[in-house]
Each structure stands twice: as C-alpha cells, then as structure tokens.
Amino acid sequence: MSPQAKITGLARQRVLVIDDDKDVAYSFQRVLADEPVEVAGVTRGEEGLKNLRKQPADLVLLDVRIGEENGLEILRQIRKEHPRQLVIVMTAHGTAQTAIEAMKHGAFDYVLKPFDVPELLGLLRRALQTAASMAELTAAPPGKRKEPDAGSVPGLIGTSASMQKIYKLVGQVARSDATVLLFGESGTGKELIARAIYANSPRAARPYVAINCAAIPDTLLESELFGHERGAFTGALTQRIGKFERADGGTLFLDEIGDMPLALQAKLLRILQNGEFQRLGGDQTLRTQVRVIAATNKDLTVMVKEKTFREDLFYRLNVVMIQLPPLREREEDILPLAEYFLHRDGKERRIKLSAAAKQFLQSRRWPGNVRELENAVQRAVVCATSDTIEPGDLSAERDAKVSVPATGEDWWSSLKSSAQGQDLLGAAERMLVEKALQEAGGNVQKAAEILGVTRAALRTRVQRYGLKSARD
C-alpha cells in the first residue's frame, strides 16, 4: 500500500492492528508514517485484548481470522469490555453472514482485502475523526443485553461490492426497530434480506410473519392484516386473528407494498404511528408491537406523485431504504449462486457444471434475476442426462424459434455461423463486444459507453471471451 490521501487535522491518536500477518500492521505503519497516528500491531486476539486493557486505542483494525482464533469472538469481547471502542473488521474471505455479524456487533465498518488504498484512507479518516469527537465523552458501562444468536439465511450468497454494502446495512439496521423499505426488481432477493434482518435482530426469538399484498384480493387483504370479528361480513363465521396480531413482538414482512389499496394505506399508517388498530367489524382498539419490513419493485416516489400511494405512508416506511441490485450488475455472484443452487438441488447426484455451462450462465442478462437463475439450475438438474450440466440443459428456450428483423438477415447468418451450434446468445454478445471495441479503437471506456454498460462489466466480457483491448 502507498499513501494517496492524508489524514489531517487530528491530535496524535493510537491505532491497534490485530492480524496474524505481521506485514499488515507494517503496511499501516508505512501508510500512516507521516500522520499524527501511532500504529501498534499484535498477531493474536487475546494479545490484542490485553493490549487494550493496558493502553486504550482510538481505533482497532481487526482481522476476521487470526490463526485459530475467531475475530468476531474477539470483536464481541472488545465491545463487551470497551463499549465505545471503534473497530474496523478486515477479511480476505467476505461472506454475507460475516459482514452482518460484524456490523450487528457494533463494528464501525467492514472492509475486504486486498484494500483499495484511497477508499481505505477515507474510511480511516472518518473513523479517527469520530474517535476524536468521542474522546471527551465518558465511556458508558458495559451493556448487559445478550445479543441474539446469529441467524444464517440460506441462499444469501454474494461477495460483490454491492452485496457487501447491503450486508453491512443489514447488520446495522438489525440492531434497531427501525422500519425498513426494500426496493429492487422482482427476483433480487428482497425476502431473503428481510429474513436476514429478522434473524440477526433482538426479535429473532419472536414470530416472523410474511404477507404478499399483491397476492390477496383487496376485499380480503384488510382481514388478513388486521383480522375480523365474527359476523363482520358474509362468511365470517368465526373471529380471525390478523397478521399484525400474530406478529406481536416480532417482525412483519409486507411484500409488494406498492400494490396495497389506498383505503388500507390509512390503516397501515395508523398502526405504524402508534401501534393501534381494530379488527374488521370490531370497535375495540387493540395494540401490537411489530417491526415492519416492507418491499416493492415499484417506484413509490412516482406513485406518490400520481396519488396512488400516500406520501405520509411512504415517509413512514422509508426510514431506512435498502436497494437491491439486479443480478446483471453483480455478475461475479452468478456462478457462486449457481453452485449453491446446484449443491442444494443436485447434491445426491454429485452433478456439476461444464465449462461451457458456466460461460453460458455468465453470458445471460437474467431479467428475472436470482429467481430466474434458480429456476434454470433446478430445471437443469431435472433435465440433465449425465452428471455434467451443459448449456442446453440450462436454456428453456433452446427449442424456441428466434424472430429477427428482415433487415438483419446478413447479421443473423453471420451470427449462426460464428456460433457453430453453441450458445447463440453468447456468440451475439461476443460479436457486439468485438464491434464496440473496434469502433472505440480498443478503448474499453468508450466501448462501454457505446454498449451502455459499465467499464467493469465490459472488462469482464473482454476477459471472458479472450478479447484484446488497447487501453482504458
């Protein structure tokens, strides 16, 4: 690492690096050599705890794996003994649960190795400035609230930068009762994130109740949410307890909140404001204490302008917004997800993906996102005639006829010839990438602008197809 930014305006502060690799502490010493910062390094977690007991630190940089020690256990111990201690967790093996656990147990932030030096220095600056502003405050006594056990959520897969940010947000919001609004295209995993927030929250021992607002007729949705009294309407032969009552003390997940009718939005707003509601056909005011997580694939800001969604409800729901990226924007997660689904659905057959199948998966746009990928892998496991999945096993459209413009006959013939019986979509993408690079003179940035994709996405395709680019 080499310093590319300065941490200025700070009194001399102390940073403790806990990492079994001595070179990590040495690297931080070099980066911060000209700054008013003292860097100390230890190679064992227990040694780090002893060091902090003898001499406080303004910031701790803690590795997740310290030899045989679990860095997250060390983090818990640090937070127990020093509740106000700022800790940045470092790891070369980022997983969803590690990020969530780190943030849930009070880490200031979570970073992946190898470090992006300018980004890391910006983070160090923010952390040390925060420590400086806290220096005059009296440390609070250690809290006695027991943290809930970690809740692992199957299927929450992804090591991309965008997903790492989401995992950190999950860990942060899980500790609170704040209402969360999840936004993303269909199939991006909104309910998985909702379950992750619940599983890592103090409410994890209480009920988790989910309801899809778009799947229930408007006439029945009010009863599903708030319950009804006997005789409230034709067919109401008994009293019914609604979702809000069932979720008392726990978490209620409202999926497709954008499809909730306006009439019900007012009742939802009331229960979010004061926890009060009435069953349909009843006059008794009931109370419930529920943490609400809502999700939608619709742009609620547009709906507010169009008067199809209440503005006051939108702001009540949008305390914390988590936006989930589509799968096409986190291509590095496609194969890990596919391997997870393959292991889950085909482990008895020990089935695997061929090299061509992997290339096929990475070449797809996946408009249905993770859900479409999951369905494709499930279908392949069922349809595969051997223990190796090929591209044909993954494509539901392999027998469908392709319609092309009459003016594109020459292009179509050229494409079929270049594909030579292989994946036509992959061949089409390779041809488009080649043409864009030619037109841009090998400049990846210009070629990416021509194709309407990010430079990183285009570089992935350049490497995938073994193409050459002159420069960025």
C-alpha positions in Angstrom: 0.0 0.0 0.0 1.1 3.5 -0.6 -0.4 6.7 0.9 -2.6 8.6 -1.6 -4.5 10.7 0.9 -3.8 12.4 4.1 -5.5 12.2 7.5 -5.1 15.7 8.7 -6.3 17.9 11.5 -6.1 15.2 14.2 -4.3 15.2 17.5 -2.0 12.2 17.9 -4.1 9.1 18.0 -3.4 5.4 18.5 -4.4 2.6 16.1 -4.1 -1.1 17.1 -3.9 -3.7 14.3 -4.9 -7.3 15.3 -3.9 -9.6 12.4 -1.8 -12.8 12.4 0.1 -11.4 9.4 2.7 -9.0 10.7 3.0 -7.4 7.3 -0.5 -5.9 7.6 0.5 -3.8 10.7 3.7 -2.9 8.9 1.7 -1.7 5.9 -0.5 0.5 8.0 2.6 1.9 9.7 4.0 2.9 6.3 0.8 4.4 5.1 0.3 6.5 8.3 4.0 7.3 8.8 3.6 11.0 8.1 0.4 11.3 10.1 -0.2 12.1 13.8 -1.0 8.5 14.4 0.8 5.8 16.3 0.3 2.3 14.9 0.8 -0.8 17.1 0.4 -4.4 15.9 -0.3 -7.7 17.6 -0.7 -11.1 16.0 -3.2 -12.8 18.4 -6.7 -11.8 19.5 -6.0 -12.4 23.2 -2.9 -10.4 22.9 -5.0 -7.6 21.4 -7.4 -7.7 24.3 -4.6 -7.5 26.8 -3.1 -4.6 24.9 -6.4 -2.7 25.0 -6.7 -3.3 28.8 -3.2 -1.7 29.3 -3.5 1.1 26.8 -6.7 2.4 25.1 -6.8 2.8 21.3 -8.7 5.3 19.2 -9.3 2.7 16.5 -8.9 -1.1 16.2 -8.3 -2.9 12.9 -9.3 -6.5 13.5 -9.0 -9.4 11.1 -11.8 -12.0 11.0 -9.3 -14.9 11.0 -6.5 -14.6 13.5 -4.8 -18.0 13.2 -7.1 -20.4 15.0 -9.0 -17.6 16.7 -12.3 -16.2 15.5 -12.0 -12.5 15.0 -15.8 -12.0 15.6 -15.5 -13.5 19.0 -12.7 -11.1 19.7 -14.9 -8.3 18.4 -17.7 -9.3 20.9 -15.2 -9.3 23.7 -13.9 -5.9 22.8 -17.4 -4.5 22.6 -18.2 -6.1 26.0 -15.1 -4.6 27.7 -15.0 -1.4 25.8 -18.5 -0.5 24.6 -17.4 2.7 22.8 -14.4 1.2 21.1 -14.3 1.8 17.3 -13.5 -1.3 15.4 -13.0 -1.9 11.7 -13.2 -5.5 10.7 -10.9 -6.8 7.9 -11.2 -10.0 5.9 -10.0 -11.7 2.7 -13.0 -14.0 2.8 -16.1 -11.9 2.7 -19.4 -13.6 3.3 -22.9 -12.3 3.9 -23.1 -13.6 7.5 -19.6 -12.3 8.4 -20.5 -8.8 7.3 -23.8 -8.9 9.0 -22.3 -10.3 12.2 -19.6 -7.7 12.2 -22.0 -4.8 11.8 -24.5 -6.3 14.2 -21.9 -6.5 17.0 -21.0 -2.9 16.6 -18.2 -2.7 14.1 -17.6 0.8 12.7 -17.2 -0.7 9.2 -16.2 -3.9 7.4 -13.6 -4.0 4.6 -12.3 -6.6 2.2 -8.7 -7.4 1.5 -6.8 -6.5 -0.7 -7.6 -2.9 0.2 -8.4 -0.1 -2.1 -5.9 2.4 -0.6 -7.7 5.7 -1.3 -11.0 4.2 -0.1 -9.4 2.7 3.0 -7.7 6.0 3.9 -11.0 7.8 3.6 -12.5 5.3 6.0 -9.6 5.7 8.4 -10.1 9.4 8.4 -13.8 9.1 9.2 -13.2 6.6 12.0 -10.4 8.6 13.6 -12.4 11.9 13.4 -15.3 10.1 15.0 -13.0 8.8 17.7 -11.7 12.4 18.3 -15.2 13.7 18.7 -16.0 10.9 21.2 -12.8 11.5 23.2 -14.3 14.0 25.7 -17.3 11.8 26.4 -17.3 9.4 29.4 -17.3 5.8 28.4 -20.6 4.1 29.1 -20.5 1.0 31.4 -20.6 -2.3 29.6 -24.0 -3.3 28.4 -25.6 -6.4 29.8 -28.1 -7.1 26.9 -27.4 -10.5 25.5 -27.0 -10.5 21.7 -29.2 -12.9 19.8 -27.6 -15.9 18.1 -26.5 -15.4 14.6 -29.2 -16.3 12.1 -27.9 -17.9 8.9 -30.1 -17.3 5.9 -29.8 -20.0 3.2 -29.4 -18.6 -0.3 -28.0 -15.3 0.8 -25.0 -15.6 -1.5 -22.7 -12.9 -3.0 -19.3 -11.4 -2.5 -19.7 -8.5 -4.9 -19.0 -5.0 -3.6 -22.7 -4.0 -3.9 -23.8 -7.0 -1.8 -21.1 -6.4 0.8 -22.6 -2.9 1.3 -26.0 -4.5 1.8 -24.8 -7.0 4.3 -23.3 -4.2 6.3 -26.6 -2.3 6.2 -28.4 -5.4 7.3 -26.1 -5.7 10.3 -26.6 -2.1 11.2 -30.4 -2.0 10.9 -30.9 -5.4 12.5 -29.9 -4.0 15.9 -32.8 -1.4 15.8 -36.5 -1.5 15.4 -36.5 1.0 12.5 -38.9 0.4 9.7 -37.0 -0.8 6.5 -38.1 -0.4 2.9 -36.5 -2.9 0.5 -36.5 -1.8 -3.2 -35.5 -3.9 -6.2 -36.6 -5.7 -9.3 -38.5 -9.0 -8.9 -36.3 -11.9 -8.1 -33.5 -9.9 -6.5 -33.9 -11.5 -3.1 -35.9 -8.9 -1.1 -37.5 -11.5 1.2 -34.1 -13.1 1.9 -32.8 -9.7 3.1 -35.9 -9.3 5.2 -35.3 -12.7 6.8 -31.6 -11.8 7.4 -32.6 -8.6 9.2 -35.1 -10.5 11.3 -32.7 -13.5 12.0 -30.0 -11.1 13.2 -32.2 -8.9 15.3 -33.2 -9.0 19.0 -36.6 -10.1 17.8 -35.2 -13.4 16.3 -36.9 -15.4 19.0 -40.3 -13.9 18.3 -42.6 -14.5 15.3 -41.7 -13.7 11.7 -44.8 -13.3 9.6 -44.9 -12.5 5.8 -47.7 -11.5 3.5 -47.7 -10.7 -0.2 -50.0 -7.7 -0.6 -50.4 -8.4 -4.4 -51.4 -12.0 -4.0 -54.5 -11.4 -1.9 -57.7 -9.7 -3.2 -58.4 -6.2 -1.9 -61.5 -7.4 -0.2 -59.6 -9.9 1.9 -56.4 -8.1 2.5 -57.7 -6.0 5.3 -58.9 -9.1 7.1 -55.6 -10.8 6.6 -53.7 -7.9 8.0 -56.0 -6.8 10.9 -58.3 -9.7 11.4 -62.1 -9.7 11.7 -64.8 -10.3 14.2 -67.5 -12.9 13.8 -70.2 -11.7 11.5 -68.1 -8.8 10.1 -69.1 -9.8 6.6 -70.8 -12.7 4.8 -68.9 -15.9 5.5 -67.2 -14.5 8.7 -68.4 -17.4 10.9 -65.6 -17.0 13.5 -63.2 -14.4 14.8 -60.0 -14.2 12.9 -56.6 -13.0 14.2 -54.7 -10.9 11.6 -51.1 -10.8 10.7 -50.3 -7.8 12.9 -51.6 -9.6 16.0 -49.8 -12.8 15.1 -46.5 -10.9 14.7 -46.8 -9.1 18.0 -43.3 -8.7 19.4 -41.8 -9.9 16.2 -41.4 -8.9 12.6 -44.0 -8.4 9.8 -42.8 -8.5 6.2 -45.1 -6.7 3.8 -44.1 -7.8 0.3 -45.3 -5.8 -2.8 -46.4 -2.9 -0.6 -46.9 -0.8 -3.7 -50.0 -3.0 -4.5 -51.8 -2.1 -1.3 -55.0 -0.2 -2.0 -55.3 3.4 -0.8 -58.1 2.6 1.6 -55.9 0.2 3.6 -52.8 2.5 3.5 -54.5 4.8 6.0 -55.0 2.0 8.5 -51.4 0.8 8.0 -50.2 4.4 8.6 -52.1 4.4 12.0 -50.6 1.2 13.2 -47.1 2.3 12.2 -47.6 5.6 14.1 -49.0 4.3 17.4 -49.4 0.5 17.2 -53.2 0.8 17.3 -55.7 -1.0 15.1 -59.2 -2.5 15.1 -60.3 -5.8 13.7 -62.7 -5.6 10.8 -66.2 -5.3 12.2 -65.0 -4.6 15.7 -65.0 -1.5 17.9 -62.3 -2.5 20.3 -58.9 -0.7 19.9 -56.1 -3.2 20.1 -52.3 -2.7 20.3 -49.4 -4.5 18.8 -45.7 -4.0 18.9 -44.4 -5.1 15.5 -41.2 -4.3 13.5 -42.3 -3.8 9.9 -40.1 -4.5 6.8 -41.7 -3.6 3.5 -40.7 -4.4 0.0 -41.6 -3.3 -3.5 -40.4 -3.4 -7.1 -42.4 -0.2 -7.9 -41.1 3.3 -7.8 -43.1 4.6 -4.8 -41.9 8.2 -5.4 -43.7 8.1 -8.8 -46.8 6.6 -7.2 -46.8 9.4 -4.6 -46.8 12.0 -7.4 -49.6 10.1 -9.2 -51.6 10.0 -5.9 -51.7 6.2 -5.9 -49.6 5.9 -2.8 -49.9 8.0 0.3 -46.9 10.4 0.8 -47.1 10.2 4.6 -47.0 6.4 4.5 -44.1 6.5 2.1 -42.0 8.6 4.5 -43.2 6.4 7.5 -42.0 3.2 5.7 -38.8 4.8 4.2 -36.9 5.2 7.5 -34.1 3.0 6.1 -34.1 2.1 2.4 -32.0 -0.8 1.1 -31.9 -1.0 -2.7 -31.0 -4.4 -4.1 -29.0 -4.5 -7.3 -30.2 -6.7 -10.2 -28.1 -9.8 -11.0 -26.8 -8.2 -14.2 -25.0 -5.6 -12.1 -23.2 -8.2 -9.9 -22.0 -10.7 -12.4 -19.3 -12.0 -10.1 -22.1 -13.5 -8.0 -23.7 -15.6 -10.8 -21.5 -18.7 -10.6 -21.4 -18.8 -6.7 -25.2 -18.6 -6.7 -25.5 -21.3 -9.4 -23.1 -23.5 -7.5 -25.2 -23.0 -4.3 -28.4 -24.0 -6.1 -26.7 -26.9 -7.8 -25.4 -28.2 -4.5 -28.8 -27.8 -2.9 -30.8 -29.5 -5.6 -28.3 -31.9 -7.1 -26.1 -33.0 -4.2 -27.4 -36.5 -4.3 -26.3 -36.9 -7.9 -23.0 -35.1 -7.4 -23.8 -33.1 -10.5 -21.6 -30.3 -11.8 -21.4 -27.5 -14.4 -19.3 -27.9 -17.5 -17.0 -25.0 -18.6 -19.5 -24.2 -21.4 -22.4 -24.1 -19.0 -20.5 -21.7 -16.7 -19.8 -19.5 -19.7 -23.5 -19.7 -20.7 -24.6 -18.6 -17.2 -22.3 -15.6 -17.2 -23.4 -14.5 -20.7 -27.1 -14.2 -19.8 -28.7 -11.0 -18.8 -31.1 -12.7 -16.3 -34.1 -10.3 -16.4 -35.7 -12.5 -13.8 -32.6 -12.1 -11.6 -31.7 -14.6 -8.9 -35.2 -16.3 -9.1 -34.7 -16.9 -12.9 -31.2 -18.3 -12.2 -32.5 -20.6 -9.5 -35.2 -21.9 -11.8 -32.7 -22.5 -14.6 -30.5 -24.6 -12.3 -33.4 -26.5 -10.9 -34.6 -27.3 -14.4 -31.1 -28.4 -15.5 -30.8 -30.8 -12.5 -34.1 -32.4 -13.6 -33.3 -32.5 -17.3 -29.6 -33.3 -17.3 -28.9 -36.8 -18.8 -25.5 -37.1 -17.2 -23.6 -35.9 -14.1 -22.4 -32.8 -16.0 -24.8 -29.9 -16.9 -24.3 -28.4 -20.4 -25.7 -25.2 -21.8 -28.6 -27.0 -23.4 -29.8 -28.2 -20.0 -30.0 -24.6 -18.8 -31.8 -23.0 -21.7 -35.6 -23.1 -21.5 -35.7 -21.5 -25.0 -33.4 -24.0 -26.7 -36.2 -25.3 -28.9 -37.9 -21.9 -29.5 -37.8 -20.1 -32.8 -36.0 -16.8 -32.8 -37.6 -13.9 -34.6 -35.2 -11.3 -36.2 -35.9 -8.2 -38.3 -35.9 -8.8 -42.0 -33.1 -6.3 -42.4 -30.9 -8.3 -40.1 -30.6 -11.5 -42.3 -26.9 -11.0 -43.1 -26.1 -10.4 -39.4 -28.2 -13.4 -38.4 -26.4 -15.7 -40.8 -23.0 -14.4 -39.7 -24.0 -15.0 -36.1 -25.2 -18.6 -36.6 -22.0 -19.3 -38.5 -19.8 -17.9 -35.8 -21.7 -19.8 -33.1 -21.2 -23.2 -34.8 -24.0 -24.8 -32.8 -23.0 -23.3 -29.5 -24.8 -20.7 -27.4 -26.2 -18.1 -29.8 -26.7 -15.5 -27.0 -23.1 -15.8 -26.0 -22.0 -15.5 -29.6 -24.2 -12.5 -30.1 -22.7 -10.8 -27.1 -19.1 -11.6 -28.2 -19.8 -10.1 -31.6 -21.3 -6.9 -30.1 -18.3 -6.5 -27.7 -15.9 -7.0 -30.6 -17.7 -4.5 -32.8 -17.8 -1.9 -30.0 -14.1 -2.3 -29.3 -13.3 -1.9 -33.0 -15.4 1.2 -33.2 -13.8 2.6 -30.0 -10.2 1.8 -31.2 -9.8 -0.7 -28.3 -10.7 1.9 -25.6 -12.7 0.0 -23.0 -14.3 3.1 -21.6 -15.6 4.3 -24.9 -16.7 0.8 -25.9 -18.7 0.5 -22.6 -20.4 3.9 -23.4 -21.4 2.6 -26.8 -22.9 -0.5 -25.3 -24.5 1.3 -22.4 -22.7 -0.8 -19.7 -20.1 -0.1 -17.0 -16.4 -0.4 -17.8 -16.1 -3.1 -15.2 -19.0 -5.1 -16.8 -17.3 -4.8 -20.2 -13.9 -5.8 -18.9 -15.5 -9.0 -17.5 -16.8 -9.8 -21.0 -13.4 -8.9 -22.6 -11.7 -11.4 -20.3 -14.5 -14.0 -20.7 -14.2 -14.1 -24.5 -10.4 -13.7 -24.6 -10.5 -10.4 -26.5 -7.9 -7.7 -26.6 -8.3 -4.1 -25.6 -5.8 -1.3 -26.3 -6.4 0.8 -23.1 -9.0 2.0 -20.7 
